[in-house]
Amino acid sequence: MSFIREMALGRSGHVWQDLQQSFCEACDEWSAMEAVVKLELLLEAEGLLIDDKPVLVSTLPPEERSRAA
C-alpha cells in the first residue's frame, strides 16, 4: 500500500487514487484479486512492470554487464 500511496501522490490524474481506493475497499478474495489485476495493468501501461524472464548478460550493453554479473 505504501508504494501505491507514493504513486498516487507523485502522479497527476486520478488513476492511482482510484487504484488505492480499490485496495482500501477490497473486502474479500475476489475484490482483492480485482485490485491486483488493476495494479498489474496500470504498471504495464506505465512501463513499470518488471518482466519475470531472466535477461542474458550477453544481450546487455557492455556498461550494464558488470552490474548484472
C-alpha positions in Angstrom: 0.0 0.0 0.0 2.9 2.4 0.7 4.0 2.1 -3.0 0.5 2.8 -4.2 0.2 5.8 -1.9 3.5 7.2 -3.1 2.5 6.7 -6.8 -0.9 8.3 -6.1 0.8 11.4 -4.5 3.5 11.6 -7.1 1.4 11.3 -10.3 -1.1 13.6 -11.8 -4.5 12.3 -12.7 -6.8 10.0 -10.7 -5.8 6.6 -11.9 -3.5 5.8 -9.0 -6.0 7.3 -6.5 -8.7 5.0 -8.0 -6.4 2.0 -7.6 -5.6 3.0 -4.0 -9.4 3.1 -3.4 -9.8 -0.3 -4.9 -7.2 -1.8 -2.5 -8.8 0.0 0.5 -12.3 -1.3 -0.4 -11.2 -4.9 -1.0 -13.2 -6.9 1.5 -13.0 -10.4 0.1 -10.7 -12.5 -2.1 -12.5 -11.6 -5.3 -12.2 -7.9 -4.8 -8.6 -8.2 -3.7 -7.8 -10.1 -6.9 -9.5 -7.5 -9.0 -7.4 -4.8 -7.3 -4.2 -6.7 -8.0 -5.2 -7.1 -11.7 -5.8 -3.4 -11.9 -2.4 -2.8 -10.4 -0.7 -5.1 -12.9 -2.5 -3.4 -15.8 -1.5 0.0 -14.6 2.1 -0.9 -14.1 2.2 -2.4 -17.5 0.6 0.7 -19.1 3.2 2.9 -17.5 6.1 0.7 -18.4 6.8 -0.2 -14.7 6.0 -3.9 -14.8 9.1 -6.0 -14.3 9.4 -8.9 -16.8 9.9 -12.2 -15.0 12.0 -13.6 -17.7 15.7 -13.7 -16.9 17.9 -11.4 -19.0 21.0 -12.9 -20.5 24.1 -10.9 -19.6 25.5 -11.3 -23.1 22.5 -9.3 -24.5 23.1 -6.3 -22.2 25.1 -3.3 -23.3 28.7 -3.5 -22.1 28.2 -0.8 -19.4 25.4 -2.9 -17.8 27.1 -6.3 -17.9 29.3 -5.6 -14.9 26.3 -4.6 -12.8 24.4 -7.7 -13.8 27.2 -10.1 -13.0 
